[in-house]
């Protein structure tokens, strides 16, 4: 029986990133993260023992799980002690966020998978679930991933979009993903949504699942190219 992908907001992590880029290509901004589910529970349990600098290190690790290249300038827990979800807010900077590429600047996409426990890490669907070309046995997905990332990027005056990022919209029994972008003047707004429930991908379904997974990786990692002033 196919496992339906859940849209239950109570199980989804929500991340919002707001960045403003300066003319040198560096970015500063803020980030809010609301974690739910198993990883949130692990963190909440850890907070009972971790205080002071140890707790700040845990919170910084959560930020870096979603934005590995960030300099976390300030971070604070905004959810109450003992809550079933973990919420935090951070002030961040990213040196060299807009990398030069000839006459253009390149803004990175995001990794597909993010883990905060047992340590912060990022990966892709392909590397995690579809590294093998074919399978003799069914693929068991034992850890679920459900999140939505909203990202807002403010370009410097005079900068404009040159090449839009790759879009994707995939819906299957085992994977749902979408990347949407909207550009208004010098503001780029994006939404990345991913849902991978626990379940079993049969051998007959695996090749299609692997192909869809790689297409989602390609889209989420796809860069945005912009023209800087005077270029």
N, C-alpha and C positions, 0 to 999 in steps of 0.2 A: 504494500500500500504506500503510495507516494506520501512523503511528509510535507505538509503545507508550510510555506514560509510565513512566519508570524509577523503581523504589523503591530503587535502589542507595544505601545509606547513605554509600558512599565518595564519592558525587558531591553530597551534600546539605550545605548549611550548617546548623549548629545554633546557636541563640541561646537563652539563658536570661536572663530579666529578673526580678529580685525587688525589689519596691518596697513601702515602708511609708509610708502617708499620715498626716500630722499633722492636727490639727483645723482648721488654716488652709487645708488643701488642697494643701500642698506635699508632695513625695515625696522620699525618699532610699532608696538601695539599691545593688544590685550588678548587674553584667551580665557574662556570659561568652559569648564568641563563638568558634566554630570554623568557619573558612572552608576550603572545598575547591574544587578545580577551577581554572579559568583565573585568576580574580581572586586566588586564594590564591597562585598561582605568580608573578603579577606583583608582589604584595607581597613574597613571599619573595626575589625577585630584587632588589627595591628595598632590602631590609634589608641587602644586602651592601655598599651604598654609604652608606646613611643610618644615622647614629648620633646619640646624644644627643638634643638638642631636635628635630632633624629627624625622628628615628624616632618620638618621642612625638607629633609632629604627624600623622604617618601613622596611628598607632594611634588617636588621637582622631578622625580622619576616618572610620575604620572604625566606631567607636561611633556617630558622628553619622549615618552612612548608615542605621542601624537605629533610632535614637532621636534625630531631628533637634533636639528641644527640650531635650535633656539638657545639664546642666552637668557636664562630665567632670572630676571632682575628682582622680582618680588612674587611671592606666592602665599596664598592663605586659604584655609579651609572655610567654606561658607555654609556647609551643611551642619546641622546640630549633632552633637555627640549621640551615638547610638542610632542614628537614622539609617533606614534601609538602603539609602542611596548616598553616594559620596559626591559632594559638589565642591569645586574650588575655582578660584580666580587667580590669574597670573598676569604680571606685566612682563613682556618679553621683547627681546631684540634679536634680529637675525642679520649678521654681517654678510654682505654679498648675496642678499636674497635675489636680486636681479643681476644675473651674470651676463657680461658682455659676450656677444656672438656676432662678430662683424659689425654691421650698422645697427643691429638689434640688441635687445636685452631679453634674457630667458628667465621666466618665472617657473619654479618647479611645481609639479603636481604633488600628490601625496601617495604614500604607500597604501596598499590595500588592507593589510592586517596589522593590528596594533595590540600589544599585550603589555599590561602593567605588572603582572605577577607571573612567575616569582621574581622577575626583573624586567625592566622596560625593554621592549624590542619591537621591531617592525619586520614585516615579511610580505610575501605576495601569495595570492591564492595558488598560483602555479607551483611555486616552490614548496608550499605546505601540503597541497592536496593532489597536485597533478604532475609531480616531477617524473613519474614513471610513464613511459609511452603507452603501455598497455598493462592490463591486470588480469591475473588468473582468478583473483578473489575480489569480492565486493569491497568498496572503500567505506570504512566506518568513520563518520565525522563525529568525534566525541566531545568537541568543544564548540559551542555556538558563538557566532559573531553577529551582533546587531548594533548598528550605529548610524548616526547622521552627523555629518560635518558641514557646517556653514562657514564659508570663508569670504571675507570682504577685503579687497585690496584697493587702496587709494593710490593712484599713480601721481607722480609729480606733475605740475603744470607743464603742458606742452607735450607730454607723453601720450601715446595712443596705441590701440590694439593693432598688431600687424597680422598675427596668425592665432586664430581661436583654438582652444584645446579640443582634443578629441572627445566626442560625446558618446555615451553608451546608455542603453536601456535594455536590461536583460531580466527576464522572468522565467524561472523554471521551478520545478518542485524542490530543488536543492539549493537554489541560488537566486537571489534577487539583487540587482545593483543598478544604480543610475547616477550619472554625472550630468548636471545641468549647469549652464552658465548664462549670465545676463550681464551685458555691458551697457552702462549708461554714462556717457561722457568719459571721465577719467576714473570711473569706479567699476571694478570687476567683482561681481557677486557669483559665487558658486555654491552648489550643494552636492555633496557626495553621500550617497545612501547605500548601505550594504546590509544584507541579511543572509546569513548562512546558518540554518538550524542544524541541530544534531540529527543524525539519521544515517541511513545506509544508501550509498550509490551502487547500484548493481553493475556487474561487468558490462552488461548491454548498454547501460546509460553512461558509462565512464568516459568514453571518447567525446561525447557531446558535452558532458560536464567540464572536462578538461579544456575543450576549445572555448567554451563560454567563459571559464575562469580566466584564461589567458587574455581574452578580449577585454575583460573588466580590468585586469592588471594594466594592460596597455593604455586604456583610457584614463584610469586614475593617475597613472604616472606621467601622462602626457603633459608637456610643458606649454606654457603660454608665451608667445613672443610679442614684444611690444617695441614700438619705435620711441626712442628718446628724443628730446627736443632738438630740432634742427637736423635730424637725420633723415 
